């Protein structure tokens, strides 16, 4: 198992962790809808959630690309 493979597995595990963390914030975001003026805070929570989900998808689909970017080239 190469070092890129190890980093790729760690990135996929981090992607799962990030997905679980984002899913845990959904009840709080839903609670913001019921408030009188939740528009700015709800928009911010939605933006952060969408960006986090996009990062999850990117890390899950392209872990070797990220691993090769993070690791220096071997000589």
N, C-alpha and C positions, 0 to 999 in steps of 0.2 A: 504494500500500500504506500503510495507516494505521499509526499507532504501536501501536495495540492488536493489529494483525495481526503486527507484528514481535515484540512481547512474547509473543503466543500461540505463534508458531513457536519462540521461545526456550524457552518452557515445555514444549513437546512434545519438544524436543531434550533438555532436562533430565530429562524423564520417562524417555526412553530410556536416558540415562546412569545414572539411579538404578536402573532395572530391571536393567541389566547389572551394576551394583555389588552389588545384592541377590543376583542369581544367582551371582555369584562367591563369596559367603559361604556358599552351601549346602554345599559339601564340608566346611568347618569345622564347620558345624552337624551334619552327619552323623557326623563324627568324635567329637562329644560324646556321641552315643548309645552308643558302645562303651565309654565310661569307666565306672568303678564307681559314682560318685555324680554324674551330670551333671544332675540334675533342676533345681536353681535356674538354672544357667547355660544349660541347654537351653531352659528356659521364657523366659528373658530374650531369648535369640537368636531364638526363635520369635516373641515379641511384637514385637520390633523389625523382624523380617522381614515380618510381617503388616502392621504399620503402614506400612512403607515401600512395600509392594506396593499398599496402599490409596491412598497418596499418589500413586503412579504412575498408577493408574487414574483418580483424580480430576483430576490434571493433564492426562492424555491426553484425557479426555472433556469437561472444562470449561475449556479454556485461555482463552477469551475472557472468561469470568466472572472468572477470577483476574486477567487482564490489566486489566480495567476496575476491579477492586478496588485493584490496585497503583498505577494511574496516577491522578493528580489530574484533576479535571474541567476541560475547556478552557472558556474564557469567550469 
